[in-house]
Amino acid sequence: MFAGDHDIERAVAELAAILPEPLRPLARVAYDYRWTWSVDGSALFQAIDAERWARSRHNPRRLLSESHPLTLERAATNPALVERVNYLAAELAGDRARPELAGAVNTAHPVAFFCCEFGIHGSLPIYSGGLGVLAGDILKEASDLALPMVGVGLMYRSGYFHQRIDVTGFQHEFWIDTDPERLPAVKVTGSDGLPVSISVPVDGEDVTVHIWRVDVGRVPLYLLDTDLPENSQVGRWITTRLYDSNRAIRLAQYAILGVGGVRALRALGISPTVYHMNEGHPALGVFELLAQAKAQPHISPEAAWRAVRDQVVFTTHTPIPAGNETYQREEVLKMLGRIADMAGERESFLALGRIDPANTHEPSGLTPLALRSSRHANAVSRRHGQVARALWHPLFPGQAVEDVPISHVTNGVHVPTWLHGPMRELLDKYLGNGWLTRADQPATWAPVNNISAKELWEARCAARRQLTEMVAHRAVSDRLGRGEALDYAEAAGTSGIGFDPDRLTIGFARRLATYKRIHLVALLPERAIALVGGAHPVQFVFAGKAHPADNAAKEVVRQVFSLKKAPGVAGRAAFLEDYDIPLAGHLVGGCDVWINVPRPPLEASGTSGMKSCLGGGLQLSVLDGWWAEAYDGTNGWAINGDVDPDTDAQDQRDACALFDLMENEVVPMFNERDADGIPQRWVAMMRRSLLTNGPRFSATRMVLDYAGRVYPPIDRRGMTGQTGPKSSRPPDRLHHP
Ligand SMILES: *Cc1c(COP(=O)(O)O)cnc(C)c1O
């Protein structure tokens, strides 16, 4: 019962109409990203037409409408395949039929989760990195928990950029047309059959906005779109690129997301019980809420602001300046002046975004605005909570640092999305029926103790083998694409000199922001080359994108590339282009060791390491972000996380610590084998990592934390008596520390 239901039904019927009868249930499946975390979802679509599946970027709407009729007919006459179709469709229907959690949050008054990016699946390119993937994982987990939620974001017409690296190691960017008409997305229409339309004042224009709906399980995600003929060229451009390099366009995006998002929900008949502003980008929405509150008769300005604050919660995701942008008075007033006037708040609009509201020379930012206009604010790990309280302390003069009202909810990852392959099979076998619904409980993971070292090791080796095959394949095509010499290109895929399925495989993949310090690996080149060429060689896989305007980060890619000329490196180190969700899935599932060396204390959380833990990967990380609260001395390796104002000295020291650990602990432990060829100490550490990190860094734990501590209360009785595939939760599940 959400706006757009009819539009989805119509689209499903249209797609079903072109399918052979036995495949028709797939039309429904195709219009709900729920299949992406069903065990058989991707495999089933692949079984229909593997070639088309790859070419459609794993988009089932395209697969089903672009496959040759004879191919579909062949699938429809395959009884085993049709049985799988019916099973998947029944699973989806059962999932949707579960009753929602009862309480103050319900379908009529859901949580509205606002974010400028959502990483749901590789086929929906409206994300750049960790923030978006986290937002996607939150929607998926809310669906699994039957927590009523709607998502609000932007339908970027060309999303985030794609990356190519040239032969000198320099990054180039290009953009691909998203074409929502070919996504499992529908434009929401009103009772008149026309698209629901709102408008947002930006600069001198009233920008018209249409609303797409994409289903993520039980959670509808509404995506705002300004690429309409009635808008000016600039107006149309607003929802073109995620994190557009033009500051004025970014301001316009924040206006569409915040103000437009609140207006859109209203136009759709949805009245949220809480607005969750995920990162500062949607914070301008509070002025629309304020205007709505002020429209009530006899309300004082103070009471109107209280009414706004009571409905808003805010999560801050980074202490680095690029994530907490500020804008000059003139910039703000040009693009957003009419929004400020709308609530009669031109000066306070600017002042609320300053650290010192009285200092008219200070630029304004969205994070101070969000902190001041929400009833609850949280950071995303324990350490980030401390860092954020110190960072934003000036906003709360007269209060002690520890009393700054920013708590933390540590991030987590959606386990069914990030756990697959051999480790998924193994855990399904040992952790018992329905274990994913209890993924946040340590007891659920206890049977990991009963898995033999042999089985754990075999699963690890099988996952690594899948990865090395993929890496070899991608590395060869990336190198050919760059115009590298043939022998260098082929080296990655040549057995004997290329990637080896039995070799210790180390992953380093993340956004190439400077603070992530991928350059530490290149800082001590002779030690890096010795590791790759030593008696027990290791192999490295790198991936990551630098923001198009971040030349320092692009330079770092070049530094890492310079290592490639050393002998032996060609087949043992690869930089894979175009880091995205599918590539991340391969890497976190297959790497033995996952390295993270951010400059402390700038890593708010980090989540790729959590994903890697699920696949049996071990962490080698600076004690910052999530790892500062996860590391216990037995479940991975740690590099000192103290802050040193002399960043060059710190880089040198941390690079040494990184290589010391690799040379003295990681490599010997991996190669220390018993009579059966099993590295017992390594497997014991994998076990500790699964037992300790699995439950704590699951999205189940995270979303239950939000539900229990941040959102309006949920009636715990509502958690009993559910039916369906992810059902029957014990009523005590909302008790979290
Ligand atoms: C998980 C993920 C991230 C976040 O990783 P960090 O640990 O925060 O660096 C970024 N990009 C993609 C594609 C991811 O899947």
The ligand as a MOL file (V3000), in Angstrom:
LIG
                    3D

  0  0  0     0  0            999 V3000
M  V30 BEGIN CTAB
M  V30 COUNTS 15 15 0 0 0
M  V30 BEGIN ATOM
M  V30 1 C 31.3740 -1.6640 0.7010 0
M  V30 2 C 31.7380 -0.7880 -0.4290 0
M  V30 3 C 32.4300 0.4080 -0.2140 0
M  V30 4 C 32.8250 0.8800 1.1540 0
M  V30 5 O 34.0730 0.3980 1.4970 0
M  V30 6 P 35.0200 1.0920 2.5740 0
M  V30 7 O 35.4080 0.0250 3.5030 0
M  V30 8 O 34.2190 2.1470 3.2630 0
M  V30 9 O 36.1420 1.6550 1.8230 0
M  V30 10 C 32.7630 1.1850 -1.3120 0
M  V30 11 N 32.4300 0.8110 -2.5660 0
M  V30 12 C 31.7710 -0.3270 -2.8050 0
M  V30 13 C 31.4380 -0.6800 -4.2140 0
M  V30 14 C 31.3990 -1.1670 -1.7540 0
M  V30 15 O 30.7230 -2.2960 -2.0130 0
M  V30 END ATOM
M  V30 BEGIN BOND
M  V30 1 1 1 2
M  V30 2 1 2 3
M  V30 3 2 2 14
M  V30 4 1 3 4
M  V30 5 2 3 10
M  V30 6 1 4 5
M  V30 7 1 5 6
M  V30 8 2 6 7
M  V30 9 1 6 8
M  V30 10 1 6 9
M  V30 11 1 10 11
M  V30 12 2 11 12
M  V30 13 1 12 13
M  V30 14 1 12 14
M  V30 15 1 14 15
M  V30 END BOND
M  V30 END CTAB
M  END
